[in-house]
Amino acid sequence: MSGHEKQKFFRNTVSCLRGYFLQSNLTVKDNIALPSFFSGIGKRERETRIESIAKKFDIVDILKIKPTKISDDMRERVCLARTLLMNPKVILATEPSEWTTEVLLRYIEAKNAVLIISSNNPNLRKYAADIITINSKEKNDNF
Amino acid sequence: MIIFNIIKLGHKNFLMHKKSSFCFVAFFSILFSLVVFISALLGFFKDTVSEKFEAATNGKVMVEIYLCQGSYQPSMKGEEKCEDPEIYNKEAREIAEKYHGDLIGAIITYMPKNGGETISVVPESATKFINAKPTYYAPDGKIPVITSIGYNDKISENNDFYIIGNYPGDVRSIYFGSDPNHKGFLDKFIYDSYTYTSHYLVFDATDKLENYLAKNEYSVYRYNPLLIFDNKDDAYKLYKDRAGVWEIFTQTLRANDDDGRMHLASKYMFMACVVIAIITIVVVLSLAYMRDEKIIMLYRSLGASRKDIAMIYFVDTLETIILTAVFAYTIGSIASAIAIAINKDAIDVAMARFFGN
């Protein structure tokens, strides 16, 4: 992959991290907008996207609040809104909750995207097209 | 568009860490201020050198006069008197007569044809009035040259010259008329760094010097007559009448070693400021990286490139540095003002002794 292709690939790839990692110094709106800051879309388009995704996740009322002042449930929604804002082609999710998994699955089905989940939950196997099992014990034995 | 967003993020980052940023700012401001204060105190010690200068003088004062704007410059089409050294000397003689002094020659400054560093040649008749003994250090058959360090490389290539470069204490001038253009930001910041200036002196009247100047296509750039006075008061009267455009030499500006040390110390103060600035940048960046490792990873996971991350922390660091500079300059100015207030008495005493009231 050339440098440009690599950059393009990473621009289309977003992580949905366990723990949400919302920045406490930014408002909910700025947190959601973070991926768009690095992708170079215009302000007007960004505003439209944020408005639309905020409505979708029912977080319009908290856009101007700092993430420290919202509940865990709301944080999860904000994190998802941030993940899906730029309509990524590839999503990396670590230990997503059941609800997050559901939303992400619906998204990849609609947008024909790829979801890579790292999880300990065996129930997710039924959705997977490909499974890579990492057995830490085995790995340790090999060393 | 990306750049504005990145700058915004960098600024938000700076605000997020404002508490720790302000700690840095305060800490490094105090360090800067200490440097400025020490520099100002060194200014105080320099003024005590002025007293020695007064105590050692035997009454002869040499004055380099500037008769017109920019002095005599053959290449310049200015006033008529500026174009002819003879007219220039005539006016110098008139001034000498009026103020009871003697014309003893002129400092001629040469400039290479294509511009660049100039060489100032002092007439031999004037060198005995300057407390310089370069001949002690020059090997036989060499032309002694006193020059700033900046000249060394250039002139050293010519074997006809012997450089006495690190000899700043030997020839001194004092600027009584201050040139406002001479005072840059750093000159104000490093107190008194411009007051004492070493002069470049080349022994005249040798074929080798003329050959060197001809070979390297030097031409006359400035022509400044020198007057010698037996009486300090006469010299000071001339100074007051034509304030601010000329310099005074004296043969007895002693305590050269002390003065030279102070001059060098002043330069080290500047170096200290540069080193502190570099340390500030390195510390701020390293701590920002350690502190924000998770945030950096988050940005990367959201599509930020390495350049974007670097830009965010560049903005963060730049804001910290600007704030440090503003704080340091403010606190440093106060420190300098205190030190100058301490010095004022010493300066007044030295000037009063030298020129009378």
Chai-1 contact restraints between the chains, C-beta under 6 A:
chainA,res_idxA,chainB,res_idxB,connection_type,confidence,min_distance_angstrom,max_distance_angstrom,comment,restraint_id
A,F10,B,G303,contact,1.0,0.0,6.0,A-B,restraint_1
A,R11,B,G303,contact,1.0,0.0,6.0,A-B,restraint_2
A,S15,B,S301,contact,1.0,0.0,6.0,A-B,restraint_3
A,F21,B,L298,contact,1.0,0.0,6.0,A-B,restraint_4
A,N25,B,K12,contact,1.0,0.0,6.0,A-B,restraint_5
A,N25,B,M16,contact,1.0,0.0,6.0,A-B,restraint_6
A,L34,B,L302,contact,1.0,0.0,6.0,A-B,restraint_7
A,P35,B,L302,contact,1.0,0.0,6.0,A-B,restraint_8
A,P35,B,G303,contact,1.0,0.0,6.0,A-B,restraint_9
A,F37,B,N5,contact,1.0,0.0,6.0,A-B,restraint_10
A,F38,B,G303,contact,1.0,0.0,6.0,A-B,restraint_11
A,F38,B,A304,contact,1.0,0.0,6.0,A-B,restraint_12
A,F38,B,D308,contact,1.0,0.0,6.0,A-B,restraint_13
A,G40,B,M1,contact,1.0,0.0,6.0,A-B,restraint_14
A,G40,B,I2,contact,1.0,0.0,6.0,A-B,restraint_15
